[in-house]
Amino acid sequence: MLELTKKILRGVSFDANLFQKELYKALKWINDAEEIKRFQEWCIVEFGGKYPSIIRTAFAQQTTTN
């Protein structure tokens, strides 16, 4: 499922709103802390230059809700 999510994020990365929406959806179903950490690192590498604030906010909210 995580690989599908990565593919989707790559596909919607042209639009900040779609990217944010899909990132938040992905974070709803990921429960394992280690998997979240790896996913965050991947997001930073792939999209950190383009959407740093979206990524930072999404993962900050994820850590406060879990």
Sequence and secondary structure as in RCSB ss.txt:
>XXXX:A:sequence
MLELTKKILRGVSFDANLFQKELYKALKWINDAEEIKRFQEWCIVEFGGKYPSIIRTAFAQQTTTN
>XXXX:A:secstr
 HHHHHHHHHHHTT HHHHHHHHHHHHHH   HHHHHHHHHHHHHHHTTT HHHHHHHHHHHHHH 
